[in-house]
Amino acid sequence: MQIEKILNKKNGKLIKNGISVTATLFDAELDELELSFDYSQSVNIDTEKLAYISLSIQNLYDMIELIEKSELYYKKLY
């Protein structure tokens, strides 16, 4: 089992609440990143509590996958 799933069982999964779509990912240094998605083929990363983030190639692939999933959700919603 990956350490990320032990730390947060919803890691890497979209959380849909009406028009709000969010997710949580851990960066390469296991800092928890709060992500939000809107209908713009992009991701917003809340870095307010962090000095910096360190993204791995896998983090970037995971974010791309989450963007694609959020876009599908918004297409169905609208």
Sequence and secondary structure as in RCSB ss.txt:
>XXXX:A:sequence
MQIEKILNKKNGKLIKNGISVTATLFDAELDELELSFDYSQSVNIDTEKLAYISLSIQNLYDMIELIEKSELYYK
KLY
>XXXX:A:secstr
  HHHHH TTTT  EEETTEEEEEEE TT  EEEEEEETTTEEEEE TT S     HHHHHHHHHHHHHHHHHHH
HH 
